[in-house]
Amino acid sequence: MANATDVLVVGGGIVGCALAWMLAREGVAVTLIERRAIASGASGANAGSLHAQIPHEPFLGKGEDWARNYAPTLGLLAASITLWRGWPEELATDLDLSTPGGLLVAETESQLADIARKAAIECEAGVAVELLDAAGIRRIAPYVSSRVIGGLFCPAEGKANPLVTTPALARAATAAGARLLAPAGLRHLARVAGGFRAATEAGDITAARVVNAAGAEAARVSAMLGLELPIEAHPIQVNVTEPAAPLIRHLVYHAVERLSLKQARNGGVLIGGGWPSRIRADGRLVPDPRSMAENIAVAIAAVPAIADLRLLRTWPAIVNGTDDWLPILGEAAGVPGFFHAIFPWMGFTGAPVTARITADLLLGRAPGHDLAPFRADRFARSPREHDPPLRTAAQDA
Ligand SMILES: Cc1cc2nc3c(=O)[nH]c(=O)nc-3n(C[C@H](O)[C@H](O)[C@H](O)COP(=O)(O)OP(=O)(O)OC[C@H]3O[C@@H](n4cnc5c(N)ncnc54)[C@H](O)[C@@H]3O)c2cc1C
């Protein structure tokens, strides 16, 4: 006989574990299934940055219209960081959380002009950001290179430790009464009377509602119900140095090069920014040495004092992405009871709000955010449906 639950959460990353905890705390019968180990995906291998601004790389590549379309996500990031600040106490765990602010640094006037265009959109969206000149940057961040001529300060940003966060959420979920099963991969999912039937590696489970929190593999889970989700899966990598004396206070980004740089409380400098790693022919994910060398060079150019540190480790992992960078949230159109809980690219930052919104929807509460921009069916709206009808030669004549 199949085990029965009210809510089945697919995926034991930060989103799934946070959701299981939030639901179990409210007395909901929740079972979470994870195909490998808890936090074995991006949630346990990311760089730990808490982002609050429009990511600069897609802004440069996709432009201002994209950034305005992205702007509703900024409200989610801000709400998520507020939730993050409460987690150390709620979870009774030191998450190495701090929010001293993020610094996007520029070396040329044209880079500064791009930053200013982005800052204008952030201000319109209500994000606190401040443009700084060279003296302003050096006053708060004397460690940045003398080549930096200015930049943007975003006070809400910071970091937390991915190695401890998701395990702490999983412990809290279990303590609150959630059932966490791992390894328990979902093999098959079908709609049945009263809900869903899931065939998993740990046996069959029936559930009234199902949440897709499978990160980069969310498209496969949705496909089991005939739903197409354009989730991307990108192999990227992060580096960490040996511990050093406290030096870098902020989360540091560069105005052109891929860079996120911060110092953990143990002194290690985490260096990332979305540089690609490799997938070998046998399917194994491995670091790309060229990405590593370029990433480190960019980091040293921004913060020269790290040049003498030894690199301890570089590791790869798969990040979940969407082309428009917006989350996918809410109940799937046409499949009542099936919910998406997907925050792409910056899902470590976005996990608390993703879980909170999904929990509120499942509990029948107003989610407190307009979810229209984040609906999965935005992808179904093909541009052709909105294009003006093609003119015929007769009309043109
Ligand atoms: C190298 C790297 C650096 C990053 N840096 C940052 C950062 O600094 N800041 C930031 O905000 N974000 C960062 N991210 C992104 C962030 O880590 C992810 O967006 C976030 O962790 C996604 O969380 P999740 O719980 O949705 O997915 P995941 O952590 O991927 O968890 C999904 C889980 O679902 C499981 N699963 C999949 N299919 C099935 C199935 N069929 N049955 C059962 N289980 C299944 C997987 O095994 C996985 O454990 C980074 C990502 C990477 C890879």
The ligand as an ORCA input file, in Angstrom:
! r2SCAN-3c Opt
* xyz 0 1
  C      28.443     26.936     -8.216
  C      27.168     27.682     -7.851
  C      27.250     28.908     -7.184
  C      26.073     29.590     -6.850
  N      26.171     30.731     -6.104
  C      25.043     31.318     -5.639
  C      25.136     32.438     -4.754
  O      26.224     32.870     -4.382
  N      23.988     33.014     -4.343
  C      22.756     32.561     -4.742
  O      21.745     33.152     -4.358
  N      22.644     31.463     -5.535
  C      23.746     30.839     -5.976
  N      23.651     29.731     -6.775
  C      22.323     29.233     -7.154
  C      21.682     28.442     -6.028
  O      22.614     27.569     -5.435
  C      20.484     27.647     -6.551
  O      19.648     28.499     -7.311
  C      19.688     27.057     -5.385
  O      20.526     26.299     -4.546
  C      18.543     26.212     -5.905
  O      17.982     25.554     -4.790
  P      16.890     24.431     -5.011
  O      16.538     23.899     -3.665
  O      15.807     24.974     -5.857
  O      17.618     23.341     -5.930
  P      18.762     22.274     -5.622
  O      19.690     22.673     -4.571
  O      19.333     21.899     -6.949
  O      17.924     21.066     -5.063
  C      17.062     20.305     -5.871
  C      17.154     18.872     -5.406
  O      16.181     18.112     -6.124
  C      16.691     16.821     -6.255
  N      15.975     16.138     -7.336
  C      16.039     16.396     -8.648
  N      15.260     15.536     -9.330
  C      14.687     14.728     -8.399
  C      13.794     13.639     -8.489
  N      13.350     13.188     -9.665
  N      13.416     13.038     -7.340
  C      13.868     13.462     -6.138
  N      14.736     14.495     -6.012
  C      15.126     15.112     -7.124
  C      18.169     17.048     -6.582
  O      18.930     15.898     -6.300
  C      18.505     18.235     -5.691
  O      19.106     17.865     -4.465
  C      24.809     29.051     -7.174
  C      24.735     27.817     -7.849
  C      25.897     27.127     -8.171
  C      25.802     25.794     -8.877
*
